[in-house]
């Protein structure tokens, strides 16, 4: 079969369509299972929040991280009883 201008090989549309379909429908290999959360254990994270929000929680001194955590628990519906 002669090559088209530019030296590219002709593409079989059926094979191209099958490859594209397989790529988007194949499930990725599952990684290791995530360990279940241990109640009461805190995780260190980086969180970007507005300066005025940070100042609000810091204005009462030490414990501001716990106050942010408590506020997030309330709005997420995960309040501790």
Secondary structure, DSSP 8 states (H G I E B T S, - for coil): ----TTS-----HHHHHHHHHHHHHS------------TT----------HHHHHHHHTT-S-HHHHHHHHHHHHHT----
